[in-house]
Structures are given as C-alpha cells and as structure tokens.
Amino acid sequence: MCFAARGFCLHAATTVEADDTDGRERLCRYVSRPPLASGRLRRVDADTLSFALKTPWDDGTVQILVAPLELLEKLAALVPPPRLHLIRYHGVLAPQARDRALIVPGPALTDGAEQDDPGHAPLTPAPRLTWAVLLARVWQLEALVCPRCGGRMKLVAARTDGDAIRRYLTGVGLPADPPPIAPARPPPQQEFEFVQ
C-alpha cells in the first residue's frame, strides 16, 4: 500500500473510517498544515515579510525581514534532492568514527562460524563498485550500453596524459578545450535585514 516515484512517497496503508469524525479532523488538519506557523509570518508591506523566530538568536534577533521570493527560495532549499540519504549518523556511529568497529557488527562469517573461532576467517569485504554500476544505481543511467546498437560496451583503454587526450579528442572531431565557465549571476534578492 506504499509507492515511491520521482521523490514523492504515497502511503495508502493509513485509513480513516467513514464514521470516525476525530480521525477525519486529524487528517484534514494534517493535510492543510502550512510549511510555516501562520502566526509567525506577517506582511510588513508589499515587498517585505516579517518572520518571527521560534527562539531568539544569541545576538538578540527575534525576527527576520525577507522578500516573498526570498522566503520561497529558503523553503525550497529545505527540500532534499531525490535519492539523498536523509539519515545522518554522528558520534560513535559516524562512518569514520574511531570506535565504530567496537559497536557496529563486522561482516558475516562463512558457514555460520563464530567470531572467536580462530579457524575461520571472516569474509573479505566486497570490492568497490565500478563507476558504471554507481551511475546505473544512482541516476538510473546505463553508461555501458551503446546508444547506437544497444549492445554492451567494455573499457578498452584509459588515457591519463593530457596531450594524448587532446590528440584523441581532436582526431575524433570533439572539442579538446573545456567550455568557458560563465560568470556567476548576482542574486536577485536583497540581503537579510535583522531586527532586534
């Protein structure tokens, strides 16, 4: 009863009975809940909104003045990109923590052998995934499928010398120089104004 596609999740397993008025009210309140507490946002003038902070900052700031488009920009920045891990581990469970091996179990042993049995060595970790497998897993892009015939391609050679790469690209008719980097555009919004 759950479905996820293109960054959206639908959970249809939660239901409300037809005669459950409290459940319907909870559902309507949940669906109509805005992304911000409506009591903390007010319009100062046509170009400025005032957003009251939940708790004052260390410098005494209690509200922020923003333009409407700027507020939408800040809210859109909170939406995570698709397929991004939303769980972050800190402390001893962090990926590079020094004592992580003491808490997180290691790889499984072959044939159900016990860890303290010196006669059985643990399984070796799986080799690193290739870039093509990672592209297919993350972006659903099959990099090793030929765009012309649909057959499977394989890596023949890897060029690492800059002159050899330039000669090859020129020989096959591709540009050998990278495209110029466009200058950064200035932000269209105004800076924050802090009110104390």
N, C-alpha and C positions, 0 to 999 in steps of 0.2 A: 504493500500500500504506500510505498515511498518511491519517488522518482527524482533524479537529479540530471539536469542537462543545461549546458551553457552558463553555469554559475548559479542557476536557480534550483532550489530544492522544494519539492511538493510532498508534504506529509499528510496523506489522506487517511491514516490509521486513527487519528483523533476525531471522534464524532460527538455530536450533541443530539440528544433525543428531542423529539418534537415537543414534548410537554415539559422539558427542562428549561424553565424561564431563566433561572440563575445561570445556567450554562450558556444560553444564548446571549445573555447580557455580558458575560465574561468574554465570549467570542467577539461580540461587536466592539467592546472596549479595546480588546487587543488589536483588532484589525484597524480601527480608527485612531489608534495611538500615533501621534506625530513623532518625528525623529528628535524633536526638542520639546522640552516642557514649555507649553504655551505661555505660562505665567512669567517666564524669564526673558521672553523676547518681545520687544515693543518697537514701534516705528517712531523715530525721532523726527524725521522729515522725509521727503520723497526719495532722497538718495542715501539715507543713513538709518541703520537699525542698531538698537542697543540690546546687547545680550548680557544678562546678569549672570555672574559666575556662581556656581554652587557654594564654593568656599572662597574666601578672599585669598589672593596670592600673597607671597611673603612681603612684597613691596606695598601692600595695601590696596591693590587694584581689585575692584568689586564688579566692574562691568567693562565690556569691550564695545567700541563703536565700529561697525563694519558696513560696507555697501551690500545690497541684496545679492548681487552676483558673487561677491566675495564670500558670503555666507554659504551659498550653494557650492562654491569651489571647495571650501573647507569640509562641507558634509560629504561631497563626492570623494574627497581624498581618504575618508574613513572606510569606503567600500573596498574590500580586498580584491585583488585581481583573481580571476578564476584559477583553480587548481593550486592555490597557495596554501601551505600548511598554516593553519590558524592556531596550532598549539605550540607554544614555546616552553622549553624546559630550562630551568635555572638551578643554580646551586649544584648539588652533587649529581643531579640528573641531566645537567647540561652536556652536550655532545663531547666537549673537550675537558670535562672535569677530571681532576687528578684521581679522585676516589670513586669514580663511576664504576670501575670494574669490580669493586667490592660489593656493590649493591645490585647492579643490573646483571642478570644471568648471562653467561657466555654462550657460545654456540653449543648445539646439542651434540651428544656423543654418539658414536656408531654402535649399533646393536644394543641400545639401551644400557650401555656400560655406566658405572658410577664414576663421578668426577674424581674421587680419591683413589681409584684403581690405577696404579702405575702402568699396567699392561696395555691399557687402551688410551690412545692419544685422541684429543678432541678433533673434530672435523676441521679441515682448513677452511678459512673464510672464502666465500665465492669471489672470483676475480671481478675486477672493476668492469662496469658496463661500458660498451663502446659508445662513441658519440652518436652513431646512427640509432642505436637502441634507445638512448636517452631522448633524442629528438622525437622518435616514434612514441615513447611513453608520455612525454610532457606535452608536446604540441600536436600529437597525432599526425606526424609528418613522416612519411616513408622516404628517407633520403637515399636509400639504396635501390629504389625502383626506377627503372629507366623511363623518362617521360615520353619517349617515342614509341617503344615497343612493349613496355610493361614488364620486361624481364628483370632479373636480379643482377645488379652491378656488384663488382668487387673492387677493392682497393688494389691498384697495380703499383703505384709509386707515390711517395710523398716528397715534395720539393720543399726544402727549407732555405736554400740560398736565394737571396733577393734578386741577383742578376739572372739566375736560371728561371725564377718565377716570371720576371719581366719578359724574358725572351719567349717563354711559353705562351704567356697571355697575348703578346704581340703577334706571335705566329698563328694563333687560332682566331685572331681578329677581335679580341676583347681589350678593353682599356686597361693599361698597365698601371696607371696612376689612380689613386683613390679619388672619389669625388670631393670637391671642396666642402668644407664644413660651413654651413650657413651661420651667420651671427645670431646670437640669442636674441629673442624678441623681448622688449621690455614688458613687464606685467601690466595688464590693462587696469588693474585695480589700484586703489590708493593704499598707502601704508595703514597699519592699525593705529587707531588713536586710543590711548589708555586713559580711562577716567578713574581718578582716585577719590 
